[in-house]
Every structure is written in C-alpha cells, then in structure tokens.
Amino acid sequence: MAFEAESDFSKQLTTRHKCSACFKQYNKKEHLVEHMKVSYHSVHQPRCGVCLKHCKSFESLREHVIGPLPKEDCSRVFSEQGCNLCLKVFDSPISLSEHKRSCRLPAPSPIGTMKLPYSDPIVVSHNGRGPGAIAIDCEMVGGGDDGTLDLCALVCLIDEDENVIFHTYVRPQIPVTNYRYEITGLTEEHLRDAMPLKLVQEKILQILYNGESIVRARMQGGKARLLVGHALEHDLDCLRMTYPDNLLRDTAKYPPLMKTNLVCHSLKYLTQKYLGYNIQTSFHDPYVDSVSAMRLYKRMRAQDHLNDASEISTDAYISQNVTSKFDSLRAKELEQMSPDELYEISRPNYKCWCLDSSQAIQP
C-alpha cells in the first residue's frame, strides 16, 4: 500500500498538462485552465503547417519556422515546402512552385500626382461574398505654425478589383504651412483647384453607406460597405469623418498581422513580407497604398478556417463582442475537462476576417 501511494504521488509530480493549441505544458491542471482563458486559442489563429502549433500572429509563426531560433523539424520541412509569404506548407516542392506564381503579387502602378476625372459611383460591383469592401488612403500635408497638423490633401478609394472609384485633391480648411514634398510629392499648384473638404466627405460617405441608413449600418451593416485601410483612424481624422467600428478593417490593428507584443507593423513592412513587393520607395502614392491594404485584407479574408472546425459552431464567432465560455463554467468543471475539450470551448478575442466571406452565406 505504501509503495502504491508513493507511486501515485510520483505520478502526480511527473504529470504534465499540455495545451492542445500552442503545446505549452503545465504541472497543474488549473494552470492550464488559466492559460486557456487568456490565450484565446481557436482555429482562427495562424498555425504551423508542419506541427500544427497555434501562434498569436503571423510574425510569431514566421519566427517558429524561419526565425533566428526556429523549431528544427518544422524549419527543415518549411525550407523545402513552405511559402515565405503566406507561410503555408505544401505537399511537395512542385506544388509550392506552382503556388508561388500566384502568391507573390506584382506591385501596382502608381497614379502619381496626375488628376483623374471624377464620376459619381452609384453602384460599385464586388464578388458577392459579403457586403463588399472599399479601401482608402490619404496623403497629408502640414498645417499650423510648425506644420505638424495633419491635413488631407489627396484621397483615393478603390474597390475590391482595384478600380479607382474616387480620387481627388482636397482643399484644406486652414492654410498649408508644409507640403511635405519629400513624402507626398505635392505642391501648392496641386491644391489650387482642389475639391472642398465638405464635398469630399459627402461623396465618400455616399460611396460607403451605399444608400443604407446610418442607424442600421452601425448595428448590422446592411448594404453599407466595409472600409479597408492601414491606420484608418489617421485617414478618418484628417477627413474629419467617422464610420462604424464594425465596418472597419484595419491592417494596422488586425491581431494576426501585428507584432507579437501587439504593436502594429508599417504598411510598407506588411506589403513586403506578405505580398512580395516594395512600396513607398519614393513619393507615397495613395492608390498604391490602398491597393496594398486591400490585397492584405483579401488575403486574410480568403483563409478557410471554418473548414478546419466543422464540429465547432460558427455562431459564436459572428459577434464583434466575443464572450468566453470559460466564464459560464465552474473551476472544478474546467479542471475535469481534457485539453482538447478546453480548446473546443475557447474563442478568439477578435473577429476573424474570414467571417466576412462566410456571413454572405449564413441562413
């Protein structure tokens, strides 16, 4: 009896509780439960195509397979069958070679400082998978005594097919004291006959709300379009506009595209790492930047997470305010669950963009 008791005690000391998602191990089950509560593991997280480990972001996944200290087995397979852009792993080097032709995108041609004719875009076509998206980017000049106040001087909107639907110079409401020529390429001449800011606001909102009421757009979206961009708060601030948070798709704030410490990357970095071309090498071009933001959004939206989770209801993911199922269960109930069962009730703390496609086919 003493030997059996000693054996049971020894087993308790050596038992490790392993997370089914990130593979971290804990001596006590309650520590694993606490880990699951704060990790928000789900099928929507980036995963290693070799060992299937979940990572918080694509940056941490990149470090896992090709970083300074990569996982040896995963790094070996990835070096032969992995794509450095989307970080997917393929069955063979031949499949990888075929994939790379479409994964690495060509850089869009800049519009520059040419003036485009404007026509009212009453209807903007899209692929029908969700409410449709519009990407925006602004170039800003400086106002105020020291030229540090951001004023919108040029704005560009494109649709999902990268067609320009609105491109105009904007007349600031206060005098420009710094044209920031080395970045914008703009001069006083470009803004001489620019469109007044108030009219620009009206036309942009007409495009975005698409005939939908503001109240419904804030609640359910309806026909209103998703607004895609990078650091959208800066663009909206300089335009002196607001738009419903549930309709914003910001590549600077999307957790899978952020640094491991949840600091945002620059659009230039994201474009080079995930699309395979360089931007902002000279003057910043709002068309190029809006196209790059749209391409990043569409690449994230195209991820097919839900097919990997056929047994998990997608209803819990649709809400912007994700609630945790851990809060509805007692500590003892959670500790009696297996690691796989804990993973099944775990939910992300953000809305995955893959759901923008799935909502179009929801009953």
DRENDREN-374985 format. One record per residue (C-alpha): residue number from 1; residue in one letter; x, y, z. Coordinates in steps of 0.2 Angstrom, whole numbers. Each point is the difference from the previous one (the first is absolute). Example, Ala and Ser with C-alpha at 12.3 -4.5 7.8 and 13.67 -1.06 7.14 Angstrom:
<recs>
n = 1; res = A; u = 62; v = -22; w = 39;
n = 2; res = S; u = 6; v = 17; w = -3;
</recs>
This chain:
<recs>
n = 1; res = M; u = 0; v = 0; w = 0;
n = 2; res = A; u = 14; v = 12; w = 5;
n = 3; res = F; u = 9; v = -4; w = -17;
n = 4; res = E; u = -16; v = 3; w = -10;
n = 5; res = A; u = -3; v = 17; w = 9;
n = 6; res = E; u = 18; v = 5; w = -3;
n = 7; res = S; u = -3; v = -5; w = -19;
n = 8; res = D; u = -15; v = 11; w = -1;
n = 9; res = F; u = 8; v = 14; w = 8;
n = 10; res = S; u = 15; v = -1; w = -12;
n = 11; res = K; u = -12; v = -1; w = -15;
n = 12; res = Q; u = -8; v = 16; w = 6;
n = 13; res = L; u = 17; v = 9; w = 0;
n = 14; res = T; u = 4; v = -6; w = -17;
n = 15; res = T; u = -17; v = 3; w = -9;
n = 16; res = R; u = 0; v = 14; w = -12;
n = 17; res = H; u = -15; v = 9; w = -7;
n = 18; res = K; u = 3; v = 5; w = -18;
n = 19; res = C; u = -10; v = 13; w = -9;
n = 20; res = S; u = -7; v = -7; w = -16;
n = 21; res = A; u = 3; v = 16; w = -10;
n = 22; res = C; u = 17; v = 7; w = 4;
n = 23; res = F; u = 7; v = -16; w = 9;
n = 24; res = K; u = 5; v = 9; w = 16;
n = 25; res = Q; u = 1; v = -11; w = 15;
n = 26; res = Y; u = -5; v = 3; w = 18;
n = 27; res = N; u = 2; v = -10; w = 16;
n = 28; res = K; u = -17; v = 4; w = 6;
n = 29; res = K; u = -17; v = -2; w = -9;
n = 30; res = E; u = -6; v = 17; w = 7;
n = 31; res = H; u = 15; v = 8; w = -8;
n = 32; res = L; u = -5; v = -7; w = -17;
n = 33; res = V; u = -17; v = 7; w = 3;
n = 34; res = E; u = 6; v = 17; w = 4;
n = 35; res = H; u = 11; v = 0; w = -16;
n = 36; res = M; u = -15; v = -5; w = -11;
n = 37; res = K; u = -10; v = 14; w = 7;
n = 38; res = V; u = 12; v = 14; w = -5;
n = 39; res = S; u = 7; v = -8; w = -16;
n = 40; res = Y; u = -16; v = 0; w = -10;
n = 41; res = H; u = 6; v = -15; w = -10;
n = 42; res = S; u = -11; v = -4; w = -15;
n = 43; res = V; u = 0; v = -6; w = -18;
n = 44; res = H; u = 2; v = 18; w = -5;
n = 45; res = Q; u = 18; v = 1; w = 6;
n = 46; res = P; u = 15; v = -2; w = -12;
n = 47; res = R; u = 6; v = -18; w = 1;
n = 48; res = C; u = 16; v = -9; w = -5;
n = 49; res = G; u = -4; v = -11; w = -15;
n = 50; res = V; u = 13; v = -13; w = 7;
n = 51; res = C; u = -4; v = -2; w = 18;
n = 52; res = L; u = -16; v = 9; w = 1;
n = 53; res = K; u = 5; v = 11; w = 14;
n = 54; res = H; u = -11; v = 16; w = 2;
n = 55; res = C; u = 9; v = 17; w = 1;
n = 56; res = K; u = -7; v = 17; w = 5;
n = 57; res = S; u = 5; v = 8; w = -16;
n = 58; res = F; u = 8; v = -3; w = -17;
n = 59; res = E; u = 16; v = 8; w = 7;
n = 60; res = S; u = 1; v = -13; w = 14;
n = 61; res = L; u = -4; v = -14; w = -13;
n = 62; res = R; u = 14; v = 7; w = -11;
n = 63; res = E; u = 12; v = -1; w = 14;
n = 64; res = H; u = -5; v = -18; w = 4;
n = 65; res = V; u = 5; v = -6; w = -18;
n = 66; res = I; u = 13; v = 12; w = -6;
n = 67; res = G; u = 5; v = 11; w = 14;
n = 68; res = P; u = 17; v = 1; w = 9;
n = 69; res = L; u = -4; v = -15; w = 11;
n = 70; res = P; u = -13; v = -10; w = -10;
n = 71; res = K; u = -8; v = -16; w = 5;
n = 72; res = E; u = 13; v = -12; w = -9;
n = 73; res = D; u = -12; v = -13; w = -7;
n = 74; res = C; u = -13; v = 13; w = -6;
n = 75; res = S; u = 14; v = 11; w = -7;
n = 76; res = R; u = 7; v = -14; w = -10;
n = 77; res = V; u = -17; v = -5; w = -8;
n = 78; res = F; u = -4; v = 19; w = -3;
n = 79; res = S; u = 16; v = 3; w = -9;
n = 80; res = E; u = -5; v = -12; w = -13;
n = 81; res = Q; u = -19; v = 1; w = -1;
n = 82; res = G; u = -4; v = 17; w = 8;
n = 83; res = C; u = -5; v = 16; w = -7;
n = 84; res = N; u = 9; v = 15; w = 8;
n = 85; res = L; u = -14; v = 12; w = -4;
n = 86; res = C; u = -16; v = -9; w = 6;
n = 87; res = L; u = 9; v = -12; w = 11;
n = 88; res = K; u = -10; v = -15; w = -6;
n = 89; res = V; u = 8; v = -17; w = -2;
n = 90; res = F; u = -3; v = -10; w = -16;
n = 91; res = D; u = 1; v = -19; w = -4;
n = 92; res = S; u = 15; v = 1; w = -11;
n = 93; res = P; u = 12; v = 13; w = -7;
n = 94; res = I; u = -9; v = -1; w = -17;
n = 95; res = S; u = -17; v = 5; w = 8;
n = 96; res = L; u = 10; v = 14; w = 9;
n = 97; res = S; u = 7; v = 6; w = -16;
n = 98; res = E; u = -17; v = 1; w = -8;
n = 99; res = H; u = -7; v = 10; w = 15;
n = 100; res = K; u = 14; v = 13; w = 0;
n = 101; res = R; u = -5; v = 6; w = -17;
n = 102; res = S; u = -16; v = 6; w = 7;
n = 103; res = C; u = 5; v = 4; w = 17;
n = 104; res = R; u = 13; v = 13; w = -4;
n = 105; res = L; u = -9; v = 15; w = -7;
n = 106; res = P; u = 6; v = 13; w = -12;
n = 107; res = A; u = 1; v = 18; w = 7;
n = 108; res = P; u = -14; v = 11; w = -6;
n = 109; res = S; u = 4; v = 14; w = -12;
n = 110; res = P; u = 0; v = 17; w = 9;
n = 111; res = I; u = -12; v = 13; w = -5;
n = 112; res = G; u = 11; v = 14; w = 6;
n = 113; res = T; u = -6; v = 18; w = 0;
n = 114; res = M; u = -10; v = -1; w = -16;
n = 115; res = K; u = -18; v = 6; w = 1;
n = 116; res = L; u = -14; v = -12; w = -3;
n = 117; res = P; u = -17; v = 4; w = -6;
n = 118; res = Y; u = -13; v = -4; w = 14;
n = 119; res = S; u = -17; v = -8; w = -3;
n = 120; res = D; u = -13; v = -4; w = 13;
n = 121; res = P; u = 2; v = -19; w = 4;
n = 122; res = I; u = -18; v = -4; w = 3;
n = 123; res = V; u = 3; v = -19; w = -1;
n = 124; res = V; u = 17; v = -8; w = 4;
n = 125; res = S; u = 0; v = -19; w = -5;
n = 126; res = H; u = 8; v = -13; w = 11;
n = 127; res = N; u = 1; v = -19; w = 0;
n = 128; res = G; u = -16; v = -2; w = 10;
n = 129; res = R; u = 9; v = -9; w = 15;
n = 130; res = G; u = -6; v = 12; w = 14;
n = 131; res = P; u = -4; v = 19; w = 0;
n = 132; res = G; u = 15; v = 5; w = -12;
n = 133; res = A; u = 15; v = 10; w = 5;
n = 134; res = I; u = 8; v = 17; w = -4;
n = 135; res = A; u = 18; v = 4; w = 4;
n = 136; res = I; u = 5; v = 18; w = 4;
n = 137; res = D; u = 16; v = 9; w = 1;
n = 138; res = C; u = 4; v = 19; w = 3;
n = 139; res = E; u = 16; v = 10; w = -2;
n = 140; res = M; u = 2; v = 14; w = 12;
n = 141; res = V; u = 8; v = 17; w = 0;
n = 142; res = G; u = 4; v = 10; w = 16;
n = 143; res = G; u = -9; v = 14; w = 7;
n = 144; res = G; u = 2; v = 11; w = 16;
n = 145; res = D; u = 15; v = 11; w = 4;
n = 146; res = D; u = 13; v = -15; w = 1;
n = 147; res = G; u = -9; v = -10; w = -15;
n = 148; res = T; u = -3; v = -15; w = 11;
n = 149; res = L; u = -19; v = 1; w = -1;
n = 150; res = D; u = -6; v = -14; w = -12;
n = 151; res = L; u = -11; v = 7; w = -14;
n = 152; res = C; u = -7; v = -11; w = -14;
n = 153; res = A; u = 6; v = 5; w = -17;
n = 154; res = L; u = -3; v = -15; w = -11;
n = 155; res = V; u = -12; v = -15; w = 2;
n = 156; res = C; u = -2; v = -16; w = -10;
n = 157; res = L; u = -14; v = -13; w = 2;
n = 158; res = I; u = 1; v = -17; w = -10;
n = 159; res = D; u = -12; v = -15; w = -1;
n = 160; res = E; u = 5; v = -18; w = 3;
n = 161; res = D; u = 5; v = -1; w = -18;
n = 162; res = E; u = 12; v = 14; w = 2;
n = 163; res = N; u = -10; v = 12; w = -11;
n = 164; res = V; u = 1; v = 18; w = 5;
n = 165; res = I; u = -17; v = 6; w = 5;
n = 166; res = F; u = 5; v = 17; w = 8;
n = 167; res = H; u = 16; v = 9; w = -1;
n = 168; res = T; u = 2; v = 19; w = 3;
n = 169; res = Y; u = 10; v = 14; w = 7;
n = 170; res = V; u = -7; v = 7; w = 16;
n = 171; res = R; u = -1; v = 19; w = 5;
n = 172; res = P; u = 5; v = 1; w = 18;
n = 173; res = Q; u = -10; v = 11; w = 11;
n = 174; res = I; u = 15; v = 9; w = 7;
n = 175; res = P; u = 16; v = 6; w = -8;
n = 176; res = V; u = 13; v = -13; w = -5;
n = 177; res = T; u = 17; v = 5; w = 8;
n = 178; res = N; u = 10; v = -16; w = -5;
n = 179; res = Y; u = -4; v = -10; w = -16;
n = 180; res = R; u = 12; v = -14; w = 6;
n = 181; res = Y; u = 5; v = -1; w = -18;
n = 182; res = E; u = 14; v = -13; w = 3;
n = 183; res = I; u = -14; v = -12; w = 5;
n = 184; res = T; u = -16; v = 5; w = -9;
n = 185; res = G; u = 7; v = 8; w = -16;
n = 186; res = L; u = -13; v = 14; w = 2;
n = 187; res = T; u = 2; v = 18; w = -3;
n = 188; res = E; u = -11; v = 15; w = 1;
n = 189; res = E; u = -5; v = -2; w = -18;
n = 190; res = H; u = -8; v = -17; w = 3;
n = 191; res = L; u = -12; v = 7; w = 13;
n = 192; res = R; u = -5; v = 16; w = -10;
n = 193; res = D; u = -16; v = -7; w = -7;
n = 194; res = A; u = -3; v = -14; w = 13;
n = 195; res = M; u = -17; v = -6; w = 6;
n = 196; res = P; u = -6; v = 8; w = 16;
n = 197; res = L; u = 1; v = -12; w = 15;
n = 198; res = K; u = -18; v = 1; w = 4;
n = 199; res = L; u = -5; v = -6; w = -18;
n = 200; res = V; u = 14; v = -14; w = 2;
n = 201; res = Q; u = -8; v = -6; w = 16;
n = 202; res = E; u = -17; v = -1; w = -8;
n = 203; res = K; u = 6; v = -10; w = -15;
n = 204; res = I; u = 10; v = -12; w = 10;
n = 205; res = L; u = -15; v = -3; w = 12;
n = 206; res = Q; u = -11; v = -3; w = -15;
n = 207; res = I; u = 11; v = -13; w = -7;
n = 208; res = L; u = 2; v = -9; w = 17;
n = 209; res = Y; u = -17; v = 0; w = 7;
n = 210; res = N; u = -7; v = -5; w = -17;
n = 211; res = G; u = -17; v = 6; w = 3;
n = 212; res = E; u = -1; v = -8; w = 17;
n = 213; res = S; u = -6; v = 9; w = 16;
n = 214; res = I; u = 13; v = 5; w = 12;
n = 215; res = V; u = -10; v = -8; w = 14;
n = 216; res = R; u = 0; v = -17; w = -8;
n = 217; res = A; u = 18; v = 1; w = -6;
n = 218; res = R; u = 5; v = 2; w = 18;
n = 219; res = M; u = -10; v = -15; w = 5;
n = 220; res = Q; u = 1; v = -13; w = -14;
n = 221; res = G; u = 9; v = 8; w = -14;
n = 222; res = G; u = -14; v = -4; w = -13;
n = 223; res = K; u = 5; v = 7; w = -17;
n = 224; res = A; u = 14; v = 11; w = 7;
n = 225; res = R; u = 17; v = -4; w = -6;
n = 226; res = L; u = 15; v = -6; w = 11;
n = 227; res = L; u = 14; v = 13; w = 0;
n = 228; res = V; u = 18; v = -7; w = -2;
n = 229; res = G; u = 16; v = 9; w = 4;
n = 230; res = H; u = 15; v = 2; w = 10;
n = 231; res = A; u = -1; v = 10; w = 16;
n = 232; res = L; u = -17; v = 6; w = -5;
n = 233; res = E; u = -2; v = 11; w = 15;
n = 234; res = H; u = 13; v = 12; w = -8;
n = 235; res = D; u = -9; v = 0; w = -17;
n = 236; res = L; u = -17; v = 3; w = 9;
n = 237; res = D; u = 6; v = 13; w = 11;
n = 238; res = C; u = 8; v = 11; w = -14;
n = 239; res = L; u = -16; v = -2; w = -9;
n = 240; res = R; u = -10; v = 5; w = 15;
n = 241; res = M; u = -11; v = -15; w = -2;
n = 242; res = T; u = -6; v = -15; w = 10;
n = 243; res = Y; u = -6; v = -17; w = -5;
n = 244; res = P; u = -7; v = -15; w = 10;
n = 245; res = D; u = 14; v = -10; w = 8;
n = 246; res = N; u = -9; v = -16; w = -5;
n = 247; res = L; u = 3; v = 4; w = -18;
n = 248; res = L; u = 19; v = 5; w = 2;
n = 249; res = R; u = 13; v = -12; w = -6;
n = 250; res = D; u = 17; v = 7; w = 5;
n = 251; res = T; u = 16; v = -9; w = -5;
n = 252; res = A; u = 9; v = 9; w = 14;
n = 253; res = K; u = -11; v = -7; w = 14;
n = 254; res = Y; u = -4; v = -17; w = -6;
n = 255; res = P; u = 8; v = -12; w = 13;
n = 256; res = P; u = 7; v = -13; w = -12;
n = 257; res = L; u = 9; v = 14; w = -10;
n = 258; res = M; u = 7; v = 8; w = 16;
n = 259; res = K; u = 16; v = -2; w = 9;
n = 260; res = T; u = 1; v = -13; w = 14;
n = 261; res = N; u = -1; v = 14; w = 13;
n = 262; res = L; u = -16; v = 7; w = -10;
n = 263; res = V; u = 9; v = 15; w = -7;
n = 264; res = C; u = -5; v = 3; w = -18;
n = 265; res = H; u = 12; v = -2; w = -15;
n = 266; res = S; u = 1; v = 13; w = -14;
n = 267; res = L; u = -9; v = -3; w = -16;
n = 268; res = K; u = 16; v = 0; w = -9;
n = 269; res = Y; u = 6; v = -15; w = 11;
n = 270; res = L; u = -16; v = -10; w = -2;
n = 271; res = T; u = 0; v = 3; w = -19;
n = 272; res = Q; u = 18; v = -6; w = -1;
n = 273; res = K; u = -2; v = -15; w = 11;
n = 274; res = Y; u = -17; v = -6; w = -5;
n = 275; res = L; u = -3; v = 6; w = -18;
n = 276; res = G; u = 18; v = -1; w = -6;
n = 277; res = Y; u = 3; v = 18; w = -7;
n = 278; res = N; u = 6; v = 17; w = 6;
n = 279; res = I; u = -10; v = 16; w = 2;
n = 280; res = Q; u = 4; v = 18; w = 6;
n = 281; res = T; u = 18; v = -1; w = -8;
n = 282; res = S; u = -2; v = 18; w = -5;
n = 283; res = F; u = -16; v = 11; w = 1;
n = 284; res = H; u = -15; v = -8; w = 9;
n = 285; res = D; u = -14; v = -5; w = -12;
n = 286; res = P; u = -17; v = -1; w = 7;
n = 287; res = Y; u = -6; v = -12; w = -14;
n = 288; res = V; u = 15; v = -12; w = 3;
n = 289; res = D; u = -3; v = 1; w = 19;
n = 290; res = S; u = -19; v = -4; w = -1;
n = 291; res = V; u = 3; v = -14; w = -12;
n = 292; res = S; u = 13; v = -8; w = 12;
n = 293; res = A; u = -12; v = 2; w = 14;
n = 294; res = M; u = -14; v = -8; w = -10;
n = 295; res = R; u = 12; v = -15; w = -5;
n = 296; res = L; u = 5; v = -3; w = 18;
n = 297; res = Y; u = -19; v = 0; w = 5;
n = 298; res = K; u = -5; v = -12; w = -14;
n = 299; res = R; u = 14; v = -11; w = 4;
n = 300; res = M; u = -5; v = -1; w = 18;
n = 301; res = R; u = -18; v = -2; w = -4;
n = 302; res = A; u = 3; v = -14; w = -12;
n = 303; res = Q; u = 7; v = -12; w = 14;
n = 304; res = D; u = -12; v = -15; w = 1;
n = 305; res = H; u = 0; v = -2; w = 19;
n = 306; res = L; u = -18; v = -6; w = 2;
n = 307; res = N; u = 4; v = -16; w = -10;
n = 308; res = D; u = 12; v = -5; w = 13;
n = 309; res = A; u = -13; v = 2; w = 14;
n = 310; res = S; u = -15; v = -9; w = -7;
n = 311; res = E; u = -5; v = -6; w = 18;
n = 312; res = I; u = 1; v = 18; w = 7;
n = 313; res = S; u = -15; v = 11; w = -2;
n = 314; res = T; u = 4; v = 16; w = -10;
n = 315; res = D; u = -14; v = 10; w = 9;
n = 316; res = A; u = 11; v = 5; w = 14;
n = 317; res = Y; u = 13; v = 8; w = -11;
n = 318; res = I; u = -12; v = 11; w = -10;
n = 319; res = S; u = -2; v = 13; w = 14;
n = 320; res = Q; u = 12; v = 14; w = 1;
n = 321; res = N; u = 0; v = -2; w = 19;
n = 322; res = V; u = 6; v = -17; w = 4;
n = 323; res = T; u = -5; v = -8; w = 16;
n = 324; res = S; u = 10; v = -14; w = 8;
n = 325; res = K; u = -8; v = -16; w = 5;
n = 326; res = F; u = 12; v = -2; w = 14;
n = 327; res = D; u = -10; v = 13; w = 10;
n = 328; res = S; u = -15; v = -11; w = 0;
n = 329; res = L; u = 9; v = -16; w = 8;
n = 330; res = R; u = 6; v = -3; w = 17;
n = 331; res = A; u = 19; v = -2; w = 4;
n = 332; res = K; u = -3; v = -19; w = 4;
n = 333; res = E; u = -10; v = -3; w = -16;
n = 334; res = L; u = 14; v = 8; w = -10;
n = 335; res = E; u = 14; v = -10; w = 9;
n = 336; res = Q; u = -10; v = -16; w = -4;
n = 337; res = M; u = 1; v = 4; w = -19;
n = 338; res = S; u = 13; v = -7; w = -11;
n = 339; res = P; u = 12; v = 12; w = -9;
n = 340; res = D; u = -10; v = -4; w = -17;
n = 341; res = E; u = -16; v = 4; w = 9;
n = 342; res = L; u = 7; v = 17; w = 7;
n = 343; res = Y; u = 6; v = 4; w = -18;
n = 344; res = E; u = -18; v = -3; w = -7;
n = 345; res = I; u = -8; v = 13; w = 11;
n = 346; res = S; u = 14; v = 13; w = -2;
n = 347; res = R; u = -4; v = 15; w = -11;
n = 348; res = P; u = 10; v = 13; w = -8;
n = 349; res = N; u = 0; v = 18; w = 7;
n = 350; res = Y; u = -2; v = 8; w = -17;
n = 351; res = K; u = -11; v = -3; w = -15;
n = 352; res = C; u = 9; v = -9; w = -14;
n = 353; res = W; u = -1; v = 7; w = -17;
n = 354; res = C; u = -4; v = -17; w = -8;
n = 355; res = L; u = -17; v = 3; w = 8;
n = 356; res = D; u = -3; v = 14; w = -12;
n = 357; res = S; u = -2; v = -13; w = -14;
n = 358; res = S; u = -10; v = -12; w = 10;
n = 359; res = Q; u = -13; v = 12; w = 6;
n = 360; res = A; u = -6; v = 2; w = -18;
n = 361; res = I; u = -6; v = -18; w = 0;
n = 362; res = Q; u = -7; v = -1; w = 18;
n = 363; res = P; u = -18; v = -6; w = 0;
</recs>
